[in-house]
Amino acid sequence: MTVALVLLATALVIVVALLTAAGAGKLARMDGATYPTALTRAAVTFAAVITLATTAASVFATLLT
């Protein structure tokens, strides 16, 4: 049960990170950025969401144990 919950939460975080990165890339292109710049902004946004989720999980794990 716990493994399934962890996998589900991980999948959800990855999907949210991908959607956020796609939105950031699209907004960058609409703003007139070149494709490499838009891809860089999307990658930075993806990394930021993953880092934020990891930090939040770490804090919750510390508080719950």
N, CA, C and O of each residue as an XYZ file, in Angstrom:
260
protein
N       0.824     -1.192      0.000
C       0.000      0.000      0.000
C       0.870      1.258      0.000
O       0.601      2.205     -0.739
N       1.906      1.261      0.828
C       2.761      2.439      0.928
C       3.540      2.668     -0.364
O       3.712      3.807     -0.800
N       4.011      1.576     -0.976
C       4.764      1.708     -2.221
C       3.877      2.280     -3.319
O       4.312      3.133     -4.093
N       2.644      1.815     -3.386
C       1.717      2.320     -4.387
C       1.430      3.800     -4.171
O       1.328      4.561     -5.134
N       1.301      4.205     -2.937
C       1.046      5.612     -2.627
C       2.232      6.486     -3.004
O       2.054      7.584     -3.533
N       3.427      6.010     -2.738
C       4.630      6.766     -3.098
C       4.747      6.886     -4.615
O       5.072      7.958     -5.126
N       4.488      5.810     -5.333
C       4.550      5.856     -6.793
C       3.490      6.781     -7.375
O       3.758      7.510     -8.330
N       2.307      6.758     -6.815
C       1.241      7.641     -7.275
C       1.586      9.105     -7.023
O       1.367      9.956     -7.885
N       2.116      9.391     -5.860
C       2.504     10.771     -5.548
C       3.641     11.237     -6.450
O       3.655     12.384     -6.898
N       4.585     10.354     -6.712
C       5.695     10.698     -7.599
C       5.201     10.979     -9.012
O       5.632     11.940     -9.649
N       4.304     10.143     -9.492
C       3.741     10.356    -10.831
C       2.980     11.674    -10.899
O       3.075     12.393    -11.894
N       2.239     11.990     -9.868
C       1.487     13.243     -9.838
C       2.418     14.451     -9.862
O       2.155     15.424    -10.568
N       3.496     14.393     -9.098
C       4.457     15.503     -9.074
C       5.109     15.669    -10.437
O       5.300     16.795    -10.896
N       5.452     14.570    -11.088
C       6.083     14.660    -12.412
C       5.114     15.241    -13.436
O       5.513     16.055    -14.269
N       3.854     14.837    -13.385
C       2.862     15.377    -14.318
C       2.665     16.873    -14.089
O       2.599     17.643    -15.048
N       2.572     17.282    -12.850
C       2.413     18.711    -12.548
C       3.650     19.479    -13.005
O       3.525     20.577    -13.548
N       4.832     18.926    -12.797
C       6.059     19.597    -13.220
C       6.118     19.724    -14.741
O       6.535     20.758    -15.264
N       5.702     18.680    -15.447
C       5.701     18.741    -16.913
C       4.697     19.772    -17.430
O       4.991     20.521    -18.362
N       3.520     19.804    -16.824
C       2.520     20.786    -17.243
C       2.985     22.216    -16.965
O       2.767     23.113    -17.779
N       3.614     22.421    -15.832
C       4.124     23.743    -15.492
C       5.239     24.159    -16.449
O       5.301     25.310    -16.880
N       6.116     23.213    -16.776
C       7.206     23.510    -17.707
C       6.666     23.811    -19.097
O       7.163     24.710    -19.775
N       5.663     23.071    -19.521
C       5.061     23.335    -20.833
C       4.424     24.719    -20.866
O       4.543     25.443    -21.854
N       3.753     25.078    -19.787
C       3.159     26.415    -19.706
C       4.202     27.511    -19.722
O       4.017     28.542    -20.369
N       5.300     27.296    -19.012
C       6.367     28.304    -18.997
C       7.002     28.446    -20.373
O       7.308     29.555    -20.811
N       7.199     27.323    -21.050
C       7.761     27.386    -22.399
C       6.832     28.090    -23.372
O       7.273     28.886    -24.201
N       5.553     27.794    -23.268
C       4.572     28.433    -24.143
C       4.495     29.942    -23.882
O       4.446     30.739    -24.819
N       4.485     30.318    -22.620
C       4.452     31.745    -22.285
C       5.718     32.457    -22.766
O       5.662     33.603    -23.213
N       6.848     31.776    -22.671
C       8.093     32.375    -23.152
C       8.040     32.589    -24.662
O       8.480     33.625    -25.161
N       7.498     31.602    -25.394
C       7.387     31.752    -26.852
C       6.406     32.861    -27.212
O       6.635     33.607    -28.164
N       5.317     32.974    -26.459
C       4.339     34.026    -26.731
C       4.932     35.413    -26.446
O       4.513     36.417    -27.022
N       5.910     35.438    -25.547
C       6.568     36.689    -25.199
C       7.630     37.072    -26.225
O       8.199     38.161    -26.152
N       7.900     36.187    -27.176
C       8.853     36.496    -28.231
C      10.225     35.881    -28.038
O      11.161     36.237    -28.754
N      10.371     34.968    -27.088
C      11.666     34.333    -26.858
C      11.960     33.330    -27.968
O      11.047     32.792    -28.596
N      13.236     33.089    -28.198
C      13.624     32.090    -29.190
C      13.369     30.698    -28.618
O      13.123     30.543    -27.422
N      13.432     29.688    -29.487
C      13.179     28.319    -29.024
C      14.183     27.857    -27.958
O      13.767     27.252    -26.970
N      15.489     28.120    -28.121
C      16.411     27.708    -27.052
C      16.138     28.404    -25.719
O      16.254     27.790    -24.659
N      15.779     29.669    -25.774
C      15.470     30.399    -24.540
C      14.208     29.853    -23.889
O      14.154     29.694    -22.669
N      13.195     29.567    -24.697
C      11.953     29.014    -24.155
C      12.193     27.636    -23.551
O      11.637     27.307    -22.503
N      13.020     26.834    -24.211
C      13.347     25.507    -23.678
C      14.116     25.618    -22.372
O      13.902     24.829    -21.452
N      15.005     26.588    -22.289
C      15.759     26.800    -21.051
C      14.827     27.221    -19.919
O      14.956     26.739    -18.794
N      13.908     28.104    -20.210
C      12.951     28.533    -19.178
C      12.060     27.378    -18.727
O      11.740     27.254    -17.545
N      11.668     26.543    -19.670
C      10.855     25.380    -19.319
C      11.650     24.403    -18.453
O      11.114     23.843    -17.497
N      12.913     24.200    -18.780
C      13.748     23.281    -18.002
C      13.986     23.808    -16.591
O      13.968     23.047    -15.625
N      14.208     25.107    -16.482
C      14.406     25.699    -15.156
C      13.133     25.581    -14.328
O      13.199     25.297    -13.132
N      11.992     25.791    -14.942
C      10.717     25.668    -14.236
C      10.477     24.228    -13.796
O      10.022     23.989    -12.678
N      10.777     23.270    -14.666
C      10.632     21.851    -14.308
C      11.508     21.517    -13.107
O      11.051     20.876    -12.160
N      12.754     21.947    -13.145
C      13.674     21.674    -12.036
C      13.206     22.343    -10.743
O      13.340     21.772     -9.661
N      12.663     23.541    -10.857
C      12.182     24.247     -9.666
C      11.003     23.523     -9.028
O      10.927     23.426     -7.804
N      10.089     23.019     -9.839
C       8.931     22.299     -9.291
C       9.370     20.995     -8.623
O       8.877     20.648     -7.549
N      10.292     20.280     -9.256
C      10.795     19.037     -8.666
C      11.524     19.329     -7.350
O      11.362     18.597     -6.373
N      12.324     20.393     -7.325
C      13.044     20.768     -6.107
C      12.078     21.169     -4.996
O      12.260     20.790     -3.839
N      11.063     21.928     -5.352
C      10.063     22.331     -4.360
C       9.324     21.123     -3.793
O       9.082     21.056     -2.588
N       8.968     20.178     -4.642
C       8.282     18.980     -4.169
C       9.185     18.135     -3.273
O       8.728     17.579     -2.274
N      10.454     18.038     -3.625
C      11.399     17.287     -2.798
C      11.586     17.940     -1.438
O      11.637     17.257     -0.415
N      11.689     19.259     -1.429
C      11.840     19.982     -0.171
C      10.597     19.830      0.709
O      10.709     19.612      1.915
N       9.429     19.944      0.108
C       8.187     19.791      0.868
C       8.064     18.372      1.423
O       7.638     18.191      2.564
N       8.427     17.380      0.637
C       8.371     15.995      1.111
C       9.343     15.778      2.259
O       9.032     15.063      3.212
N      10.504     16.383      2.174
C      11.491     16.264      3.248
C      10.982     16.889      4.541
O      11.141     16.321      5.622
N      10.376     18.050      4.420
C       9.839     18.722      5.612
C       8.714     17.908      6.222
O       8.658     17.745      7.441
N       7.811     17.392      5.386
C       6.703     16.578      5.897
C       7.212     15.301      6.543
O       6.679     14.872      7.566
N       8.230     14.691      5.965
C       8.791     13.465      6.547
C       9.417     13.751      7.908
O       9.303     12.948      8.833
N      10.076     14.897      8.022
C      10.679     15.272      9.302
C       9.606     15.537     10.357
O       9.755     15.147     11.515
N       8.528     16.200      9.952
C       7.482     16.521     10.915
C       6.660     15.296     11.335
O       6.172     15.236     12.464
N       6.510     14.342     10.452
C       5.660     13.187     10.748
C       6.383     12.041     11.440
O       5.751     11.082     11.882
N       7.710     12.136     11.537
C       8.434     11.053     12.229
C       8.923     11.486     13.576
O       9.549     10.701     14.288
